[in-house]
């Protein structure tokens, strides 16, 4: 009886699942059990259990095993990469190895010949084996090995081709299958780790790859030999982004789209020249990650209710403030998702358009042809919109056009780079906008930051040093806090995912009067606090007390 039939008999899959897997089979070597796992019909552990019973091979959970690193280094790396084998234990006459493919007898024979030991096979998750290989040998380790072998074979040819056009060589090298595969592996690993940016940075003796995960840069393990292929990697990314590979002295910006793990991902690419070659940053724009509702952003009930009342008003300006990377665009898109309907027309002007939204007309700024925020806004008013989103208010002209739009019956959303909600009023005045225009058009200002959330897989309670805690973090006597111990799920950092902390300033008559008087942001904040404004830190401390994040995270993103 086949694995698929056993799974069907045990009720782990349905007959429809089995038929779908059979239909998706591409050839006799495409295993049905792997297709079932790939299509999400059955858990890999159930398949391993059946395979283990069928072939009398024990199943091992690699997440619970501490690897012998010395033994790992002794193993032929080609076998580890190509055959996906992980050594578990070595004795005088035997070697225990984990595999996801018990049918690969050739791999065991080859290992037996190379080591002279009897090989004992154990079954393990393919995903876990691949994770361990990436962790200990780096992203693209097997591809780098292939590239080195190819390079060694072609060394004589390279020595004779010094007079050949360098750009022609780079184009040819960048399109080689191994280089394409290596770049694809770097991109795919970033998507797997839910990174927002990929940084590729050249140094004198190193090419560093870092991923920004949950707002913090983390080094990615890559083979040390990767520096030998620095020019090919950078050229490949430039070709994908439609950039000039011959230009190495000036910064360049571009982008491309790719389908990775069944999802369409947009990449924004920026290249700058440095002392040791070109450095590249790829911004990852995953459309699926933007489909959040306001309820999923982490707003407190009172903030959510007030913000919802703001975005359903007929006119006025609503600002979202915070530094770059604080989630302003996500909040605004979530607001648009909340109010979008067939009864209202929504127009946006952005630089650039990060995500395309259904049912909304979006315009991209292009300074080269003179399409600025202010010019697009003026044109918008002739298109009879109900709601307008301006990517960012950068200057007096844009601010005044946005204010005029709000005063003529439009609801305007925008962002501003200020540290808190009360500073938005004074920032508009600093741009040269008249105080009475600011006070009469602004309806509310939402300041926000993003904090990393404690990993739910390794979350644990602990008793802090209460004397060392910030004085404004009020705790009950003996009240515990929570932190992540560090596990495989969170890459051993203790945090996984992010959520917002918020400060919503609702414009009142008192605040409007202070704006007209050109009062300082500190005075506006004090008045707002007397009327019930909860500051960013206070919202952060609420989330600390709830065990959602840590004091260190709140301190990292806010000021006292």
LUMGU-988093 format. One record per residue (C-alpha): residue in one letter; z, x, y. Coordinates in pm, whole numbers, plus 50000, padded with zeros to 5 digits. Example, Ala and Ser with C-alpha at 12.3 -4.5 7.8 and 13.67 -1.06 7.14 Angstrom:
A507805123049550/S507145136749894/
//
This chain:
X500005000050000/X499075013750345/X501555019350628/X500004990350822/X500424966650527/X504054977350475/X504814971450844/X503174937150816/X505174928850504/X508444938850677/X507634917250980/X507384946751219/X503824936851319/X501674905651292/X498334901151114/X496684899451460/X498214933151550/X496834948851232/X493364933951291/X493354946551652/X494314981651534/X491594981451269/X489044970451531/X490144998651763/X489795024951491/X487155050951585/X486725067951248/X488335075050908/X490605101951060/X491985078151325/X495275067251164/X496165030151180/X499885037251226/X499175058551535/X496865031851677/X499605005651631/X502085027751821/X499505036052090/X498764999052145/X502484991452176/X502634968651870/X505374988051690/X508025013851770/X507215049151649/X510575051251474/X509625022151245/X506395040151150/X508275072651080/X510725053850858/X507895039450647/X506065073050628/X509255090650529/X509895065750246/X506285067650127/X506095105650120/X509785113250045/X510115133050369/X513375130750571/X513135117650931/X514885137251209/X515755127351566/X514905157351785/X516965143952076/X520115150451872/X519195185551756/X519835217951943/X516845240551894/X517185276851791/X515285293252081/X515075326951905/X513425310151606/X511085291251840/X509955324251995/X509325339051647/X506915310951556/X503165316451612/X502555298351943/X499045288351835/X500505268451544/X503115252151765/X500475240852015/X497575233051784/X499445218651488/X502375203651685/X505105219851473/X508695225851584/X510865249851377/X514325235851301/X516065260751071/X515285293050887/X516925306250572/X516155336550355/X513355319350167/X512565286950355/X511625273350697/X512345237450805/X509805223751054/X509395190451231/X505965174151234/X504525140751338/X501615144351095/X502735147850731/X499075146550621/X498285179950790/X498685200850473/X496535228750620/X499155234850892/X501915239650632/X499715262950421/X498875283750728/X502545285950826/X503485295750469/X500905323850472/X501985336950814/X505745336450746/X505895341850369/X508485313950353/X508625280850171/X507965253350428/X510085221750426/X508625193650637/X510655168550841/X509195138751023/X509785135251398/X508415115951693/X505105129251825/X506215122152184/X509435142152129/X507545171551976/X505135172352272/X508055170052518/X509785200052358/X506555220252360/X506065212852733/X509725220552803/X509745254552630/X506145266352667/X505135249152990/X502525223553085/X499135233652950/X500525261252730/X497915256852455/X495125254252713/X496245286652879/X496145303652537/X492555291452487/X491595303552835/X493065338052771/X491145340852443/X487915330952621/X488635355452902/X489225384252660/X485965376452479/X484085376952810/X485805407152972/X482725429652934/X480495403453092/X482905399553385/X482895436853458/X479115437153482/X478915406553709/X480665419654023/X477545414654232/X477145378154128/X477875352154398/X481635345454391/X481325308454479/X478795303654200/X481245319653956/X484075297454079/X482025265654045/X481075275553691/X484645285353601/X486135253653756/X483875231953540/X484755249053212/X486345225352961/X489595245352941/X490115245553321/X489345208253342/X491815202253057/X494545223253221/X494285205053557/X494285171653373/X497465181653188/X499195190853516/X498235156953665/X499195137253353/X502605154053328/X503305145153693/X502465108653623/X504695109053312/X507585122653520/X506945096453795/X506415123954055/X505285114754407/X503765149054487/X502445179754306/X502875213454483/X500755242854361/X501955273954545/X500625309554506/X502955339554537/X502425376854487/X503295376754115/X503445339854037/X501695306254067/X504405280154100/X503925243354014/X506555219354148/X506825181454122/X508655160154378/X510645135954163/X512875109854329/X512425127954661/X513555162354537/X511275191354440/X511735203754083/X510135234553927/X507755226653643/X507725250453348/X504285266653325/X503145296953122/X503465329353326/X499785337453255/X498725307453467/X498375330153773/X495305346153613/X493515312653653/X494745304854006/X491245305354164/X489765283353889/X492575257453914/X492325255054293/X488515253354280/X488665225654020/X490955204554241/X488755211254546/X485635200354355/X487425168454242/X488385161754607/X484875168354747/X486135198154948/X484265230155034/X485265256454776/X483665284154987/X486045277155279/X489295295755216/X490395302655576/X490935267555713/X493085238155602/X491185210055428/X492065174255336/X490475151955076/X491235130154779/X490065115254451/X490805087554204/X491555092253836/X492405070053542/X495505084353375/X497425067753091/X495395035953148/X496265033653519/X494085040253821/X495825066154039/X494825077654388/X495445114054485/X495525126354847/X494875163754856/X495805188855125/X494845225855107/X496215253255335/X495485290755334/X498495313155265/X499015350555229/X498405349954852/X495675323854832/X495345286754893/X498295263254842/X497645227154742/X499735195554767/X498565164354587/X500165131654699/X500225106654411/X499605070654510/X500275048554209/X499305012754291/X501644998954026/X504665014854196/X504074995654519/X504234961054362/X507894956154446/X509484924854586/X512104926254862/X514714916954599/X513934948854403/X514444972554696/X518244972454683/X519054953355003/X522514937855030/X522434899655028/X523154896455400/X520484922155495/X517964905455263/X518614870855410/X518334883455769/X515214904255701/X513564874755523/X514284852955827/X512694879556051/X509434882555854/X508914844855853/X509174841556233/X506014830456419/X505864860056658/X507614891956773/X507794928256660/X509704939856352/X510154977356317/X511074997756009/X512405032356097/X513255063955910/X511885098755838/X508795106255629/X509355096755265/X512105071355331/X510165042055182/X509035024855504/X505545016655374/X506955002355050/X509294979655248/X506494967355474/X504174960755179/X506974941855002/X507394920955319/X503654913455326/X503734903954956/X506534879455039/X504654861055315/X500984864255205/X499344830555145/X496074812055197/X497484796055513/X497884828355713/X495574857355798/X497034892355772/X495364923555915/X496614959355879/X495584991856047/X496795022855862/X496335060555856/X495415062855574/X495385031055364/X497795040755085/X497475009454871/X495034980554876/X496704946454881/X495184914054753/X494474887955020/X494944911855315/X492254927855535/X493034964955579/X491444989255826/X491725027155815/X492105047556134/X489385073456194/X489935095356499/X486585112856438/X484685081556537/X487215069756794/X488875042856580/X492505046756685/X495475023756624/X495205009156975/X491445003156954/X491724986456613/X494584964856743/X492504952657037/X489714942656798/X492214925256569/X493154900356838/X489594886656833/X489904880056457/X492574853156498/X495294869256281/X498754854856223/X500354887556110/X499404923256204/X500714955156044/X500364987256247/X500915018056028/X502855036356299/X503545033256671/X502815068456794/X502125064857166/X502515042557470/X499035027257438/X499615015557079/X503125002957168/X501844982457463/X498964966857266/X501404958156983/X503824942657234/X501044922557399/X499964910157055/X503524898756980/X503874881557318/X500644862157260/X501914846056941/X501414871856665/X503964886456424/X503674924456429/X505114948556170/X505204985956235/X507095018356171/X508745043156402/X510215077556337/X513825074156451/X517075082756277/X518735048656308/X518025013056417/X519555015556765/X517405045956850/X514175025656818/X514705008057151/X515215040457343/X512275056657159/X509975028957288/X511325034057640/X510745071757609/X507085064257536/X506845048257879/X506985011557780/X508694988958035/X512224978557929/X511604941157982/X508584942957745/X510664960057474/X513584935857505/X511404904657502/X509174914657209/X511474932056957/X513104908456704/X514694932556459/X514834969056351/X515424980055991/X516505016355942/X516405029455586/X516775059355356/X516195064754986/X519005076854760/X518645087254398/X520325063354154/X522705075053884/X520935077853548/X521965047453342/X521445066753015/X524135092853086/X526275075453349/X529985082653321/X533095074453521/X535175102453668/X538185106253892/X537145124754210/X539155147854430/X540115120254674/X541155144954945/X537685160754946/X535825127754986/X534395118155329/X537065099555529/X534825069255586/X534405063755209/X537275039855145/X538435037154783/X541255018154619/X543995040454473/X542815053354134/X539345037854173/X536855058553971/X533385069454081/X530305073953864/X527875102353806/X525135111953563/X526155137453303/X522515148853262/X520275139752971/X516715141152846/X515805108553025/X516705122453370/X515545158353304/X519235168453306/X519715162053679/X521935131053647/X519675108753858/X516745086653762/X514915064454011/X515675056454373/X516875027354581/X517155020554952/X520155020055182/X519624998655489/X520804991555842/X519384960056005/X519774955256379/X519074919256484/X518254916756852/X520804895457040/X521024885757407/X523604913257460/X521374939857301/X518344927757500/X520344930757822/X521394966457731/X517734975557668/X516744962258011/X519534983858159/X518115014257971/X521425018957791/X521765048557553/X521265043757179/X524985051257126/X525995022857356/X523524999157187/X524915009156847/X528515002856952/X527614968357082/X525664960456764/X528584971756543/X530904948156732/X528434920356642/X528494929256272/X525924957456229/X526574976855908/X525435012955938/X523405032155681/X526455051055556/X528435019155508/X525665004555293/X525535037855107/X529285037355040/X528975001854903/X526425014954651/X528705044454566/X531625020954498/X529314999654280/X528425030554071/X524745029554170/X524695063954335/X526985092954427/X528715104154750/X526585135854749/X523395115054766/X524585094155060/X525715125455246/X522325141655175/X520305114655350/X522635103055630/X524575118355913/X528175111656008/
//
